[in-house]
Amino acid sequence: MALIKSISGIRGTIGGRSGEALTPLDAVKFTAAFGQWLRQRNAQSKTVVIGRDGRLSGDMISRLVSATLQGLGFDVIDLGLSTTPTVELAVPGEGAAGGIILTASHNPIQWNALKLLNEQGEFISADDGAELLAIAEAESFEFAEVRKLGSYRQDTTWLQKHIDQILALPLVDRNAIAARNFRVVVDAVNSTGGLAVPMLLEALGVEQITKLHCEPTGQFAHNPEPLPENLRDIIKEIEKGGFDLGIVVDPDVDRLALICEDGSPFGEEYTLVGVADYVLRNRPQGSQPGNTVSNLSSTVALRDVTQKYGGKHSASAVGEVNVVEMMKEQQAVIGGEGNGGIIYPELHYGRDALVGIALFLSHLARFGKSASMLRRTYPNYYISKNKIELTPDINVDTVLERIQARYARNPINTIDGVKIEFDKEWVHLRKSNTEPIIRIYSESDTLATAEHLAGKIIADIKEVISENR
């Protein structure tokens, strides 16, 4: 069992003992701390927006969260089965004090989480999170008296509002998409993307939609992380022929993976690259070149594409809140993470697979050729993604310090873990915000080189761990 408290929210497995997993008591405690934190910010609004993905535990956690917020005197607007970006849009749209999304994103079925939003519909900062955790630790929250309890209402209109806002974006070319008569396969891992993605595609004029795992039952048909090894069903379907594109989203629809017409992955790292290419090449005439931001673990292909159009690329620490902060600093027109997360500020500052789909289909429609041909227009880099499971006796900081010392002659970035640069390669080591693991990402212009580099670093890590036991 696990309970992880980080900038990505309060995330844990369902079942077990309080304090060691995301039990009902923990859900209530951290929701109460969030409500108290909102009070201390002197929020003008008494409204909080909530929504959830299709997980089996979602309904239970949602009722606990709603009742707790009401007990604090907040009025709850419950979007029900929704998506993370939809809730992010609804918070400012409803003039709410904040929001809570009930989803563990790409984590397996036994996980759930409270993702916490401020009044702008953006994830709370690390400093805000520290304040909230202090409130939870001290249990310094006070509930409302009976005449001041909050209200509760459901609102299922926001998904359509979200789609309407996407269609209103100048770069979303519905006419071009409809004219191409795309035939698309969607895999939504039996969560809320099964509702949202077909709705969006129909609104964009896509009439031929094949649905795989699109019933939001929460019974995930495969590992929900949209990596190639988990996408065999949709690849097998596309390989039958006659399709133009495969679309895969994670359970809360903030990550987007694409499959080409021949069954080959477009590459989750290249989702952002392709969308950024479209946004940057279609900047208004006379405007400044567009800047971009991605995190330290993302491909340098985004840097290459950005520089092609005269813009500046910047790399942030991993985590959506860190990417957003740097995007605002750099006035970036597009950004995100190499896990298929698209952040398009013209709509909102949050990873949004739905706007990513609309922009990518517009790009593909105007390109006029196949998805695989579009992919070949971008520089080729290969990332090897690995991880090492952690045990309680492992001091991660010590491990990273030792690795840094071993490669002290190389350029090193330590704003988030340790990123080591070589001639044409890099490797990034960091402790995950969402799982008890060390992630090891490496990139090169060949997959064999990237994997060899990762293997060398993993061997170094294991040696360091062994030395310290």
C-alpha positions as CSV (number, residue, x, y, z in Angstrom):
1,M,0.0,0.0,0.0
2,A,1.2,3.5,-0.7
3,L,0.3,7.2,0.0
4,I,2.3,9.8,-1.8
5,K,2.0,13.6,-1.1
6,S,3.6,15.8,-3.8
7,I,3.0,18.7,-6.2
8,S,0.9,16.1,-8.2
9,G,-1.6,15.9,-5.4
10,I,-2.5,13.3,-2.8
11,R,-2.1,9.9,-4.5
12,G,-2.4,6.4,-3.0
13,T,-3.7,2.9,-3.3
14,I,-7.2,2.0,-2.1
15,G,-7.6,-0.1,1.0
16,G,-5.4,-0.7,4.0
17,R,-4.6,1.4,7.0
18,S,-5.1,5.1,7.4
19,G,-1.9,7.0,6.7
20,E,-0.5,4.2,4.6
21,A,-2.9,4.3,1.7
22,L,-5.7,6.5,0.3
23,T,-8.4,5.4,2.8
24,P,-11.7,7.2,3.4
25,L,-10.1,8.8,6.5
26,D,-7.2,10.1,4.4
27,A,-9.6,11.4,1.6
28,V,-11.5,13.3,4.3
29,K,-8.4,14.7,6.0
30,F,-6.7,16.0,2.9
31,T,-10.0,17.4,1.5
32,A,-10.6,19.2,4.8
33,A,-7.0,20.6,4.7
34,F,-7.6,21.8,1.1
35,G,-10.8,23.5,2.2
36,Q,-9.1,25.2,5.1
37,W,-6.3,26.3,2.9
38,L,-8.8,27.9,0.5
39,R,-10.4,29.7,3.5
40,Q,-7.0,31.1,4.6
41,R,-6.5,32.5,1.1
42,N,-9.6,34.6,1.8
43,A,-11.2,33.2,-1.3
44,Q,-14.1,35.4,-2.4
45,S,-16.0,32.3,-3.7
46,K,-17.5,29.6,-1.6
47,T,-17.7,27.2,-4.6
48,V,-15.5,24.2,-5.3
49,V,-15.7,22.2,-8.6
50,I,-15.0,18.5,-8.5
51,G,-14.9,15.8,-11.2
52,R,-13.6,12.3,-11.6
53,D,-12.3,9.7,-14.0
54,G,-13.9,6.3,-14.4
55,R,-12.0,4.4,-11.7
56,L,-13.8,1.9,-9.6
57,S,-13.1,3.9,-6.5
58,G,-14.1,7.2,-8.0
59,D,-17.7,7.3,-6.9
60,M,-16.8,6.4,-3.3
61,I,-14.0,9.0,-3.1
62,S,-16.2,11.6,-4.8
63,R,-19.0,11.3,-2.2
64,L,-16.5,11.6,0.6
65,V,-14.9,14.7,-0.9
66,S,-18.3,16.4,-1.6
67,A,-19.6,15.8,1.9
68,T,-16.3,17.1,3.5
69,L,-16.4,20.3,1.4
70,Q,-20.1,20.8,2.3
71,G,-19.2,20.3,6.0
72,L,-16.7,23.1,5.6
73,G,-19.3,25.4,4.2
74,F,-18.4,25.2,0.5
75,D,-20.9,24.8,-2.3
76,V,-19.9,21.8,-4.5
77,I,-20.4,21.7,-8.2
78,D,-19.9,18.0,-9.2
79,L,-19.1,17.4,-12.9
80,G,-19.3,13.7,-12.3
81,L,-17.5,11.6,-14.9
82,S,-15.3,14.2,-16.5
83,T,-11.7,14.9,-17.6
84,T,-8.9,16.7,-15.8
85,P,-8.7,19.5,-18.4
86,T,-12.5,19.9,-18.2
87,V,-12.4,20.5,-14.5
88,E,-9.5,22.9,-15.0
89,L,-11.6,25.0,-17.4
90,A,-14.7,24.8,-15.2
91,V,-13.1,26.2,-12.0
92,P,-12.6,29.8,-13.5
93,G,-15.7,29.3,-15.6
94,E,-17.8,28.9,-12.5
95,G,-15.8,31.6,-10.5
96,A,-14.9,28.9,-8.0
97,A,-12.3,29.1,-5.2
98,G,-10.7,26.0,-6.4
99,G,-11.2,22.4,-7.7
100,I,-10.4,18.8,-7.0
101,I,-9.9,16.2,-9.7
102,L,-10.3,12.6,-8.5
103,T,-7.9,10.6,-10.7
104,A,-4.6,8.8,-10.4
105,S,-3.9,9.6,-14.1
106,H,-1.8,6.8,-15.7
107,N,-1.5,4.7,-12.5
108,P,-3.1,1.2,-12.4
109,I,-6.6,0.4,-11.2
110,Q,-5.8,0.2,-7.4
111,W,-4.7,3.9,-7.3
112,N,-6.7,7.1,-7.0
113,A,-5.7,10.7,-6.1
114,L,-6.9,14.1,-5.2
115,K,-5.5,16.6,-7.7
116,L,-5.8,20.1,-6.3
117,L,-6.5,23.3,-8.3
118,N,-6.4,27.0,-7.4
119,E,-8.9,29.6,-8.5
120,Q,-7.3,29.8,-11.9
121,G,-7.9,26.1,-12.5
122,E,-4.2,25.4,-12.3
123,F,-2.4,22.9,-10.0
124,I,-1.3,24.4,-6.7
125,S,2.3,25.3,-6.3
126,A,4.9,23.4,-4.2
127,D,4.7,26.2,-1.5
128,D,0.9,26.0,-1.5
129,G,1.2,22.3,-1.2
130,A,3.5,22.5,1.8
131,E,1.0,24.8,3.6
132,L,-1.8,22.4,2.9
133,L,0.2,19.4,4.2
134,A,1.0,21.3,7.4
135,I,-2.7,22.0,7.9
136,A,-3.4,18.3,7.3
137,E,-0.7,17.2,9.7
138,A,-2.0,19.4,12.5
139,E,-5.6,18.7,11.6
140,S,-6.2,22.4,12.1
141,F,-9.5,22.6,10.2
142,E,-12.9,23.8,11.5
143,F,-16.2,22.6,10.1
144,A,-19.3,24.8,9.6
145,E,-22.3,24.9,11.9
146,V,-25.5,23.3,10.7
147,R,-27.0,26.5,9.2
148,K,-23.9,27.2,7.2
149,L,-23.3,23.9,5.6
150,G,-22.6,24.0,1.9
151,S,-24.8,22.9,-1.0
152,Y,-24.3,20.3,-3.7
153,R,-25.3,20.2,-7.3
154,Q,-24.4,18.2,-10.4
155,D,-23.5,19.8,-13.7
156,T,-22.8,17.6,-16.7
157,T,-22.7,20.4,-19.2
158,W,-19.0,21.3,-18.9
159,L,-17.7,18.6,-21.2
160,Q,-19.7,20.1,-24.1
161,K,-18.6,23.6,-23.0
162,H,-15.0,22.4,-23.1
163,I,-15.5,21.1,-26.7
164,D,-17.2,24.3,-27.8
165,Q,-14.2,26.3,-26.5
166,I,-11.8,24.1,-28.5
167,L,-13.8,24.5,-31.7
168,A,-13.7,28.2,-31.3
169,L,-9.9,28.3,-31.4
170,P,-8.6,30.0,-34.6
171,L,-6.1,27.1,-35.3
172,V,-8.7,24.4,-35.0
173,D,-9.7,23.8,-38.6
174,R,-12.9,21.9,-38.5
175,N,-13.6,22.3,-42.3
176,A,-10.2,20.8,-43.2
177,I,-10.7,17.9,-40.8
178,A,-14.2,17.1,-42.1
179,A,-13.0,17.3,-45.7
180,R,-10.4,14.7,-45.1
181,N,-13.0,12.2,-44.0
182,F,-10.7,10.6,-41.5
183,R,-11.2,7.1,-40.2
184,V,-10.1,7.0,-36.6
185,V,-9.7,4.4,-33.8
186,V,-10.0,5.5,-30.2
187,D,-8.7,3.6,-27.1
188,A,-9.8,5.2,-23.9
189,V,-8.9,2.4,-21.5
190,N,-12.5,2.2,-20.2
191,S,-12.4,5.6,-18.6
192,T,-13.9,9.0,-19.3
193,G,-12.0,9.5,-22.5
194,G,-14.5,7.0,-23.9
195,L,-17.1,9.8,-23.5
196,A,-15.0,12.8,-24.3
197,V,-13.0,11.8,-27.3
198,P,-15.8,10.5,-29.5
199,M,-17.8,13.7,-28.6
200,L,-15.0,15.9,-29.7
201,L,-14.3,13.9,-32.9
202,E,-18.0,14.1,-33.9
203,A,-17.9,17.8,-33.3
204,L,-14.9,18.1,-35.5
205,G,-16.7,16.4,-38.4
206,V,-15.1,12.9,-38.0
207,E,-17.8,10.4,-38.9
208,Q,-15.9,7.1,-39.0
209,I,-14.9,6.3,-35.4
210,T,-14.1,2.9,-34.1
211,K,-14.2,2.6,-30.3
212,L,-11.9,0.3,-28.3
213,H,-12.3,0.2,-24.5
214,C,-14.6,3.3,-24.5
215,E,-17.1,2.2,-21.8
216,P,-16.2,4.2,-18.6
217,T,-16.5,1.2,-16.3
218,G,-13.1,1.7,-14.6
219,Q,-12.2,-1.9,-15.5
220,F,-9.0,-0.9,-17.3
221,A,-8.5,-3.2,-20.3
222,H,-4.7,-2.8,-20.2
223,N,-2.1,-0.9,-18.2
224,P,-3.5,2.7,-18.4
225,E,-0.1,4.4,-19.2
226,P,-0.3,5.1,-23.0
227,L,3.1,3.5,-23.8
228,P,3.6,1.4,-27.0
229,E,3.9,-1.9,-25.0
230,N,0.4,-1.2,-23.6
231,L,-1.3,-0.4,-26.9
232,R,-1.3,-3.8,-28.6
233,D,-5.1,-3.8,-29.1
234,I,-5.3,-0.6,-31.0
235,I,-2.2,-1.3,-33.0
236,K,-3.7,-4.7,-34.0
237,E,-6.9,-3.0,-35.1
238,I,-5.1,-0.4,-37.2
239,E,-2.9,-3.0,-38.9
240,K,-6.1,-4.5,-40.4
241,G,-6.0,-1.5,-42.7
242,G,-8.3,1.4,-43.7
243,F,-7.6,3.7,-40.8
244,D,-5.9,7.1,-40.8
245,L,-5.0,7.5,-37.2
246,G,-5.2,5.9,-33.7
247,I,-5.9,8.0,-30.7
248,V,-5.1,6.9,-27.2
249,V,-5.7,8.8,-23.9
250,D,-5.0,8.0,-20.3
251,P,-7.8,7.7,-17.7
252,D,-8.2,11.4,-17.1
253,V,-7.5,12.6,-20.6
254,D,-4.5,14.8,-20.1
255,R,-2.1,12.6,-22.0
256,L,-2.3,11.8,-25.7
257,A,-0.6,9.1,-27.7
258,L,-1.1,8.7,-31.5
259,I,-0.7,5.7,-33.8
260,C,0.0,6.1,-37.5
261,E,-2.0,4.5,-40.2
262,D,0.5,1.6,-40.6
263,G,0.3,0.7,-36.9
264,S,3.5,2.4,-35.9
265,P,3.5,4.7,-32.9
266,F,3.8,8.4,-33.7
267,G,5.7,8.5,-30.5
268,E,4.4,10.0,-27.2
269,E,7.4,12.4,-27.2
270,Y,6.4,13.5,-30.7
271,T,2.8,14.4,-29.8
272,L,4.0,17.7,-28.4
273,V,6.5,18.1,-31.3
274,G,3.9,17.7,-34.0
275,V,1.3,20.0,-32.3
276,A,4.0,22.6,-31.6
277,D,5.1,22.5,-35.2
278,Y,1.6,23.3,-36.3
279,V,1.1,26.1,-33.8
280,L,4.5,27.7,-34.5
281,R,4.2,27.6,-38.3
282,N,0.8,29.3,-38.1
283,R,1.8,32.2,-35.9
284,P,-0.1,35.4,-37.0
285,Q,1.7,37.4,-39.6
286,G,3.9,40.0,-38.1
287,S,4.0,38.5,-34.6
288,Q,7.1,37.5,-32.7
289,P,8.4,34.0,-33.1
290,G,6.8,31.6,-30.6
291,N,8.6,30.3,-27.6
292,T,8.1,26.7,-26.2
293,V,8.7,24.9,-22.9
294,S,9.0,21.2,-22.1
295,N,10.5,19.4,-19.1
296,L,14.0,18.1,-18.6
297,S,12.9,14.6,-19.5
298,S,11.4,15.5,-22.9
299,T,13.0,15.1,-26.3
300,V,15.3,17.8,-27.8
301,A,13.3,17.5,-31.0
302,L,11.0,20.3,-29.6
303,R,14.1,22.5,-29.3
304,D,15.0,21.8,-32.9
305,V,11.5,22.6,-34.2
306,T,11.3,25.7,-32.1
307,Q,14.6,27.1,-33.4
308,K,13.5,26.3,-36.9
309,Y,10.8,29.0,-36.5
310,G,13.1,31.4,-34.7
311,G,11.7,30.8,-31.2
312,K,13.4,30.0,-28.0
313,H,13.0,26.6,-26.2
314,S,13.3,26.3,-22.4
315,A,13.4,23.2,-20.2
316,S,11.7,23.2,-16.8
317,A,11.7,20.7,-13.9
318,V,9.3,17.8,-14.3
319,G,5.7,18.4,-13.2
320,E,2.9,20.3,-14.9
321,V,3.0,23.1,-12.3
322,N,6.7,23.7,-13.1
323,V,6.1,23.6,-16.9
324,V,3.3,26.1,-16.5
325,E,5.4,28.5,-14.4
326,M,8.2,28.6,-16.9
327,M,5.7,28.9,-19.8
328,K,4.4,32.1,-18.2
329,E,7.9,33.4,-17.6
330,Q,8.9,32.7,-21.2
331,Q,5.5,33.7,-22.7
332,A,5.5,30.4,-24.4
333,V,2.7,29.8,-27.0
334,I,2.8,26.0,-26.6
335,G,4.4,23.7,-24.2
336,G,4.0,20.5,-22.2
337,E,5.7,17.2,-21.4
338,G,7.1,14.5,-23.5
339,N,4.6,12.0,-22.0
340,G,2.0,13.3,-24.5
341,G,0.9,16.3,-22.4
342,I,-0.1,19.3,-24.5
343,I,-0.5,22.7,-22.8
344,Y,-2.0,25.4,-25.1
345,P,-2.3,28.7,-23.2
346,E,-4.8,30.1,-25.7
347,L,-7.3,27.7,-24.1
348,H,-5.9,27.2,-20.6
349,Y,-2.7,26.4,-18.7
350,G,-3.2,22.6,-18.3
351,R,-2.3,19.4,-20.1
352,D,-5.2,18.7,-22.4
353,A,-5.5,15.7,-24.7
354,L,-8.7,17.1,-26.3
355,V,-7.2,20.3,-27.6
356,G,-4.1,18.2,-28.6
357,I,-6.4,16.0,-30.7
358,A,-8.1,19.0,-32.4
359,L,-4.8,20.7,-33.2
360,F,-3.1,17.6,-34.4
361,L,-6.0,16.6,-36.7
362,S,-6.0,20.2,-38.1
363,H,-2.3,19.8,-38.8
364,L,-2.7,16.4,-40.4
365,A,-5.6,17.6,-42.5
366,R,-3.7,20.6,-43.8
367,F,-0.6,18.4,-44.3
368,G,-2.6,16.3,-46.8
369,K,-0.6,13.1,-46.4
370,S,-0.4,10.3,-43.9
371,A,0.5,10.4,-40.2
372,S,3.6,8.3,-40.8
373,M,4.8,10.7,-43.5
374,L,4.2,13.7,-41.2
375,R,6.3,11.9,-38.5
376,R,9.2,11.5,-40.9
377,T,9.4,15.3,-41.3
378,Y,10.8,15.6,-37.7
379,P,14.3,14.9,-36.5
380,N,14.8,11.4,-35.1
381,Y,15.7,11.0,-31.5
382,Y,15.0,8.0,-29.3
383,I,14.3,8.0,-25.6
384,S,14.8,4.9,-23.4
385,K,12.5,5.1,-20.3
386,N,13.4,2.9,-17.4
387,K,12.8,2.9,-13.7
388,I,14.2,1.3,-10.5
389,E,11.8,0.3,-7.7
390,L,12.6,1.9,-4.3
391,T,12.6,0.3,-0.9
392,P,12.4,2.2,2.3
393,D,16.1,1.8,3.1
394,I,17.2,3.5,0.0
395,N,18.3,7.2,0.4
396,V,17.6,8.6,-3.0
397,D,19.4,11.9,-2.4
398,T,22.5,10.0,-1.5
399,V,22.2,7.9,-4.6
400,L,21.8,10.9,-6.9
401,E,24.7,12.7,-5.2
402,R,27.0,9.7,-5.8
403,I,26.0,9.5,-9.5
404,Q,26.6,13.2,-9.9
405,A,30.1,12.8,-8.4
406,R,30.9,10.0,-10.8
407,Y,30.1,12.2,-13.8
408,A,31.4,15.5,-12.4
409,R,33.3,16.2,-15.7
410,N,30.1,16.2,-17.7
411,P,27.7,19.2,-18.0
412,I,25.1,18.5,-15.2
413,N,21.7,20.1,-14.4
414,T,20.4,19.6,-10.9
415,I,17.2,21.7,-10.9
416,D,15.2,18.4,-10.8
417,G,17.2,15.3,-9.9
418,V,20.3,14.9,-12.0
419,K,20.5,15.4,-15.8
420,I,23.9,14.5,-17.3
421,E,24.8,15.6,-20.8
422,F,27.2,13.8,-23.2
423,D,28.2,14.6,-26.7
424,K,24.9,13.8,-28.5
425,E,23.1,12.2,-25.6
426,W,21.6,12.9,-22.2
427,V,20.4,10.9,-19.2
428,H,18.0,12.2,-16.6
429,L,17.6,10.6,-13.1
430,R,14.9,11.7,-10.8
431,K,12.6,10.4,-8.0
432,S,9.0,10.1,-9.3
433,N,6.4,12.4,-7.8
434,T,3.7,9.8,-8.3
435,E,5.3,6.4,-7.7
436,P,8.0,4.9,-5.3
437,I,10.6,4.7,-8.1
438,I,13.6,6.4,-9.6
439,R,13.0,7.2,-13.3
440,I,15.9,6.9,-15.7
441,Y,15.4,8.6,-19.1
442,S,18.1,8.7,-21.7
443,E,18.1,10.0,-25.3
444,S,20.2,9.6,-28.3
445,D,19.9,9.6,-32.1
446,T,19.7,5.7,-32.0
447,L,17.6,3.6,-29.7
448,A,20.5,1.2,-29.1
449,T,22.8,4.0,-27.9
450,A,20.0,5.4,-25.6
451,E,19.4,1.9,-24.1
452,H,23.1,1.3,-23.7
453,L,23.5,4.6,-21.8
454,A,20.5,3.8,-19.6
455,G,21.9,0.4,-18.8
456,K,25.3,1.9,-17.8
457,I,23.6,4.4,-15.5
458,I,21.3,1.7,-14.0
459,A,24.4,-0.4,-13.3
460,D,26.0,2.6,-11.6
461,I,22.9,3.2,-9.4
462,K,22.7,-0.5,-8.3
463,E,26.4,-0.3,-7.4
464,V,25.9,2.8,-5.4
465,I,22.8,1.3,-3.6
466,S,24.8,-1.9,-2.9
467,E,27.7,0.2,-1.4
468,N,25.4,2.0,1.0
469,R,23.7,-1.1,2.4
